[in-house]
Amino acid sequence: KLFQSGRLPPERQPPVVEMICNRGNASDLQVVFDRVLTSDGFSQDLRAKAVAWLTDAATTRKVQPSGDLAGLAKLVVGEQAATDPALQRAAIRLAAAWKVAAVAPALRELAADPKTPVALQRSAIDGLIVIGDPASRETLRQLAETASLPVRMQAVAGIAGFDVPAAAKSAAAILKVASPRDNPGPMLDAFFQQKEGADQLAAALKGSPPTADVAKVALRYMYSVGRSDPSLSTVLGDAAGIAADPPPPTPEELAHIVGDVIAKGNPARGEQIFRRKDLSCMKCHSVSRAGGQVGPELSAVGGSSPPDYIVNSILNPNAAVKEQYVTKVFELSSGKVLTGVVIDRDDVRVNVRDVNGQTIVVPVADIEEEAEGKSLMPQGLTKFLTRDELIDLARFVSELGKPGPYAVNTARTIQRWRVLQSPPDELTSSVPHLEHVRQYILGSEPSAWMSAYSRVGGTLPLNELRDGRTPTVLILQGEFDQ
């Protein structure tokens, strides 16, 4: 009532609005929504936050405003949308959460227009995927055939949610013409999230296999997200010319490898191997605060674990999974399958960290089945390594935490970085204006940035960030713990 009266000071509004969204009923949320639609109802910052809180209420508590929701369209298209792109993208996510059919035509127009900015186009396609009305699904089918390759991949990912066989056929056609530099990851994820999705994709690829290099990229991504589905790994392995997954080593083989690790392993070369993108070690594991949080922190592992344990953990990751890293597999009412490590849970939601390190909020009401999964580090990842590379990698890990160059880093260095991908000319051709910094750096979407990590000793190898390219400017932001 105090909020509705208009007597609440602006500085006290954010916690009150958040509380209403977290606990309020449909009528309460309507009050917030009405203020969001009024250009002078909230400050710009609070307006965006209110949209996010309304989205959370819809996804976790299944509560939305009681009145007409069509007014949300003016935040998606029109003058207000043009002046605040961040609010526009947030409004698209809210429209998807509420499944507002009145917004779908605007989303279809944004998705189909090649002049739409990439981030906005992706948001529009994501919105169409969730709204899922017949016209939106037809738009996705058209985009999967005629748009640019990244948009085709995103459209296929959406189609996989309602027609897996058709999506698999389109995915095979896309991978047939893709290059090794194209990223098929999000498209592959869509199949991994569907029951028998990997098998359906494998069947389509068997009849129309990709080139060897593209198959290698797809296979590496598959392993990097903890998947080793036999049907798909076999088809991709055959196309890539890579042998099937090797069995775990025998005790005799393990002893021989450990002996070579101690006698011949080079930890400096091993660190370079550990940092390789195709192995994705740093996607899951961190060393000196640098890396992912899906798997165990490795800063001191060499000082506390013998070499045979380390080698066996690399070759047979399912042999000993610590309790806090045991994965859960959730089958959802939408038909999707989600695998990850449970961070925390209550009666309303489960917070799950997936293999990409993203925290996904799963409403308890959406969970149909829950089961224990395998290690997110798949069996057979080492088939991408030569024997010498395996020896060096194991030696590097076994040196972590021991006195010397790989001791636990106590220096105050920045270990975690973010790199702006594809910076515009306004940022690289000359010293950027403050307005360009606000627009392209401070106002950028999180997806515009790529994670990067320092070496154990604290240095950041810039040549790795160029990734074969020669940009004149790299734009970095450092992350540090206070």
FENVEN-V437460 format. One record per pair of residues at least 24 apart in sequence whose C-alpha atoms are under 8 Angstrom apart, sorted by the first residue. I is the first residue (numbers start at 1). J is the second residue. If there is no record, write none. Layout:
i = (I:I)
j = (J:J)
This chain:
i = (4:14:17:18:18:21:21:21:21:22:22:25:25:25:26:26:26:26:27:27:28:29:29:29:29:30:30:30:30:33:37:37:37:39:47:48:48:48:51:51:51:51:52:52:54:55:55:55:55:58:58:59:59:60:60:60:60:60:61:61:64:69:70:70:70:70:72:73:73:73:76:76:77:86:89:89:92:92:92:93:93:93:95:96:96:96:96:96:97:97:99:99:100:101:101:104:104:104:108:108:112:112:112:114:119:122:122:125:125:126:129:129:129:144:145:149:149:150:153:153:153:154:154:156:157:157:157:157:157:157:158:160:160:160:161:161:161:161:164:164:164:164:165:165:168:168:168:169:169:169:171:172:172:172:172:172:172:173:175:175:175:176:176:176:176:177:178:179:179:180:180:180:184:185:185:185:188:188:192:193:193:193:194:194:194:195:195:195:198:198:198:199:199:199:201:202:202:202:205:206:209:209:209:210:211:211:212:212:212:213:214:215:215:216:217:220:220:221:223:223:223:224:224:224:224:224:224:225:225:225:225:226:226:226:226:226:227:227:228:228:228:242:243:245:245:245:246:246:247:248:248:249:249:249:254:254:254:255:257:257:258:258:258:260:261:261:261:261:261:262:262:264:264:265:265:265:265:265:265:265:266:266:266:266:266:267:267:267:267:267:267:268:268:269:269:269:270:270:270:270:270:270:270:270:271:271:273:273:273:274:279:279:283:283:283:284:284:284:287:288:288:288:288:289:289:290:290:290:290:290:291:291:292:292:293:294:294:294:294:294:294:294:295:295:296:298:298:299:299:299:299:300:300:300:300:300:301:301:301:301:302:302:302:302:302:302:303:303:303:303:303:304:305:306:307:307:307:310:310:310:311:314:314:315:315:315:315:316:317:317:317:317:318:318:318:321:325:326:326:326:326:327:327:327:327:327:328:328:328:328:329:329:329:329:330:330:330:330:330:331:331:331:331:332:332:332:332:333:333:333:334:339:340:405:406:406:409:409:409:413:414:414:414:414:414:415:415:415:415:415:415:415:416:416:416:416:416:416:416:417:417:417:417:417:417:417:417:418:418:418:418:418:418:418:418:419:419:419:419:419:419:419:419:419:420:420:420:420:420:420:421:421:421:423:428:428)
j = (31:46:50:50:53:50:53:54:57:53:57:63:64:65:63:64:65:66:65:66:65:54:64:65:66:64:65:66:67:65:71:72:75:80:87:86:87:90:87:90:91:94:90:94:94:93:94:97:98:97:98:97:363:348:349:361:362:363:348:363:98:100:100:101:102:103:103:102:103:106:103:106:106:443:120:123:123:124:127:123:126:127:127:126:127:128:130:131:130:131:130:131:131:131:133:128:131:136:136:139:139:143:147:147:445:151:154:154:155:158:158:159:161:170:170:174:178:182:184:186:187:186:187:187:186:187:188:189:190:191:190:190:191:194:190:194:335:336:191:194:197:200:200:201:200:201:204:201:204:205:201:201:204:205:208:209:210:208:209:210:214:208:209:210:211:210:214:213:214:213:214:217:218:218:221:222:218:222:337:336:337:338:335:336:337:335:336:337:229:231:232:229:231:232:232:231:232:235:235:235:235:236:239:239:239:240:239:240:241:240:240:239:240:240:278:278:279:278:377:378:381:278:279:280:283:377:378:355:356:376:377:355:375:376:377:378:376:378:378:379:380:383:383:379:380:383:380:383:380:315:316:312:315:316:308:311:312:308:311:391:307:308:311:391:307:391:392:394:395:307:395:391:392:388:391:392:393:394:395:396:391:392:393:395:396:392:393:395:396:397:399:392:396:392:393:396:389:391:392:393:394:395:396:397:393:396:389:392:393:393:381:384:355:356:357:355:356:357:456:408:409:415:456:415:416:415:416:453:454:455:416:453:356:357:357:325:341:353:354:355:356:357:325:376:325:397:400:400:401:407:408:400:401:402:407:408:397:398:400:401:397:398:399:400:401:402:398:399:400:401:402:401:398:398:394:395:398:394:397:398:394:382:394:379:380:381:382:379:375:377:378:379:374:375:379:375:375:372:373:374:375:372:373:374:375:376:370:371:372:373:370:371:372:373:367:368:369:370:371:367:368:369:370:366:367:368:369:366:367:368:366:373:376:457:456:457:456:457:458:458:454:458:478:479:480:453:454:455:458:478:479:480:451:452:453:454:478:479:480:451:452:453:454:476:477:478:479:449:450:451:452:476:477:478:479:449:450:451:452:465:474:475:476:477:448:449:450:474:475:476:448:449:450:475:472:473)
